[in-house]
Amino acid sequence: MKIGIGTANFGQRYGINRINIKSSQEIHNILNLATHSGIKILDSSPNYGNSEKLLGKKKLDSFKIVTKIKLLPHETKLKKIIFTKIKKSLKKLKIKKFYAVMVHRSSDLNAARKEEFFKILRELKGENLVTKTGISIYDPKELDKIWSSWKPDIVQCPLNIFDQRIYNSGWLTKLKKYNIEVHARSIFLQGLLLMDYKNIPKKFHNWNNILKKWSDVCKKNNISKIDACLNFIKSFKNISHAIVGFKNASELKRIILSFKSVRKKLNIALPFNDVDLIDPRLW
């Protein structure tokens, strides 16, 4: 497993702490650290605020950049729209080709335009604009709806101490069987899993018990929350990349050092199935 960099907070506020990395120098420091640490994947999207413009000011030759496509429900002429979006993003990033393009939400693959969407994804490959195509999901049940029609090259999914649905559903094993790359995201649950229990916002108080238990388990095992989260992710052999978010280059360095350390044999996973907590869209 390798680390990939999430850029959702490059040029916009994102995560529970609303972090916004907009300094050109800080982004330079992050990319420089990533390069020297062997990090290749940059997870981007035209919907991530000003991130593409900020990244496009830097040299990105050493990175494999992943982007995402999101459509509006009423949009037609899909090929023109999708190709225009991809080419616009390539221009902003000043690159010639994406490593991968992901369907940002499975609801875009509705029955009326699913086959057309799949055809366009193949055409993006054929025109050498992307190497791989895939899908970003929030729930493994989304894979049930597309599997008979399409086998993506990459699946990006949430996986963390609380949210283990991709593993418990059996999909993680199935994806490995088909040699499909799995990129795990939301490792820190947008920063919630790293917060001091005393500082957790009131809107999460309905889950005080599980959040307090999480804090207590880390204290009992004498491990920091960030180390525990990464320790948990490293226990999965079928994950290709772990997409991480952070507030600055210093925190990324901390993540890299933790990730490279020897995994401790701890069993501190706390599977929790309340989607109101584990799905940040519902916050």
N, C-alpha and C positions, 0 to 999 in steps of 0.2 A: 504494500500500500504506500502511496505517496501523497504529499500535501498538494492541494490546489488552493489558489487564492480567490476568495469571493470579493467582488468589487461593488456589491450593492450599496455600500456606504461611501463610495468614491463620488463626491460631488452631490450627495444628498444625505439627509438624516435617515438613519436606519437602525433597527434593533431596539431593544428595550431601553438602552441609554441614549438613543437618538444620535449616535456618533456620525460625524460628517468629516471625512478625510478630503480636504479640498486644497491643501497646500501642495504646490508643485514640487517643492523640495522634499516633503514627506513622502509623496508618491515616488519620487526618484529614489529615496532611501529604501522604500519597500521593495521596489523592483530590483534594485541593486542587490539587496539582501537575498531576495528570491533567486536571482541568477546565480549568486555565489553558493547558494544552498541546494542547487539542483532542482528547484521548483519550476515546473514547466506550464502547468495549467493555470490560465486566468479565466475565471467564470464571469462573463459579462452579459449585458443586455442593453438594448436601446432604451429600455424602460427604467434603467438605473440612473435617473437624474442626468447629471453632466459627466458621467463616468467615461463614456467613449471619447469625448472631446479632451478630457484630462489625460487619458491614457494615450491618445493619439499624438500627444506632444513628446512622448517618450519613444525610445527605440524598443520595439517589441519583437524583433527577429528571433529571439531565443525562446519565445513563448508559444504554446499551443492555446489559441483563444477559442473559447466556447461562447456562443451567443444564443439568444432565444427569440422565438417568434411568438407574438401575441396578436390575435385578430379581434376585431369587433364583431358582434353577432350578425350585424346586417351587411358586412362586407362581402362583395362578390368580386369577380375577376381576380381570383386568388393568386394566379401565377404572376400577374403584373404587380400586385401588392407585395407579395412575398419577395420576389426578385428585387423590387425597388428598395424594400427595407434592408435586405441583405447587402446590396451594393452601397447603400447609404452608410451603413455601419462600417463596411470595409473602408470606405473613403475617410470616415471620421477617425478610424483607428490607424489609417495609413498602412494597411496590410493588403495582401493580394488574395488571401484565402483563409477561411476559418477551419480550425481543427474539427469543430462540430457545430451544428445548429440544432437546437432543441425546441420541440413544441412546448411552449411555456405553460399551457394548461390543457388537460385532456378534453375539456369541454369544447375546445375548438375542433376536435375530431368528431363532430356530430354526424349522424347517419347521412345527411344530405351532402356533405362535402368531404367525408373521410377519405374516400378513394382518390378524389382529386388532390387532396392534401398530400397523400402518400406519393402520388405520381410526381408532384412538384418537388418533393424532397429528393426523389431519385434524380430529377432533372438538375437540381442544384449540384449534386455529385457529378453528373455527366458533364456539366459546364465548368467543372473544376473550381467551384466557388467554396465548396466544403469537402472535407474528407469523410466525415461521419455524420449521421443524423440520429436523433434520439428524442427523448421525452423527459420532462421534469414533472414529477408527480408529488402529491401530498398524501396519498393513501394508496397502498398496494392494490386495492380493489379497482383502481383505474386501469391497471394492466390487464385485468380480466376482460375489459371492454375492447381492447385493441389487439390482443395477442393473436387471435385467429386470422387477422387481416395484415398484421405488420409485426416484424421482429426488429425492434430498434437496435442500433449499434451501441447506444449508451442509454442507461436509465439513471437519472438523478433523483434521489429520494432522501427524505429525512431519516436520520438514525441517531439516537442519543440515549442517555441513561433512562429516560422515561419512555421514549417512543421507539419501540422495538418491533413495530408492525411488519416491516419488510422482512425481518428475520422469522418472526413467529408465523407469518402467513405461508412460509415455504418458498416465497418468490426469490429470495436471495440465492438459494441453492439452485433453483430452476434457471435463473439468469446466468449463473456460472456455467451450468451445463451447456448453454447455448453460446458460450464465449462472449457474452454481452458485458461491456464495461459497466460497472456500478460506481457512481460518484455519490458519496454520502455527504449530505449537507445538514444544516441545523444541528450540528454537533453540540453546540453550546445553547441550543434553543434560543437563538437570537440574544444571547447574553444572560438570560434568566438563570441558567444553571451555574453561572459564575458569580452571581451577586451574593453579597453578605445577606444572610437571612433577615437581619434587622432592617435592611434597606429596601427590601422588596416592596414594590408599590401596592397600595391598598386593593387595587382591582384583582390581585392574585390571592387575596386573603381567604377565598373559598377553598384554596388548596394548601392552607397553612400546614396541615398535617404531613403531606407528602414532601413539601419543601423543607420543613423542619427535619424530617427524617433524613432527607438527602444531606443536609448540613451536618447532622449528627453522625451519619455514617462516615463522612469524610474525616471528621474530627477523630472518631474512634480508630480509624485506620491510619491516622497521621499522614494524610495525603491532601494536597491542595485540590480545589475543585477543578481547576484547569488540567492538572495531571490526571485526576480521576476520569474526566471526560475523554481525554486522549487515550488513556489506558484502556478504557472500555472499547473505543473504536478500533484500536489495534488488535483486539481479540478476534476480529472478523477477517478471515482470510480471503473472503470473496469480494472484498471492496478494492477497487482499483485506485481511487483517489478520495481523500477526505478534504472537502472544501471548507476552509476556515475563514472566519471573519475576525477582525481585530480592530483596535482603535488607533494604532500607530506601529511604526517599524519595531519599536522596542518590544511591544507585545507579540508581534510576529516572531521575533527572535526567541522570545520565551516559549512560544508554541513549538518552534522548530527544535529547540534544545530538549523539550519534554518529549516530543515525538520520536527523537532519535535515541532516547534513553531506553534502557531495558524495561520491558513491560513487567509490571508487578503482578503476581498471581493473587488477584483480589476478586471477590465476587460481590460487587456493590451495585449491580444493575437493579433498577427499581421500575420494572415495567408498569406503565400506567396508561389506561385506555380512554381517559376522559379527553375527547377531542377538543373540548373548550380550553384545555390547558396546552395540549401538545401540538395544536394547529394554530400558529401565530396569526393566521388570517382571521381567526375568531376573537382575537383580543380586542 
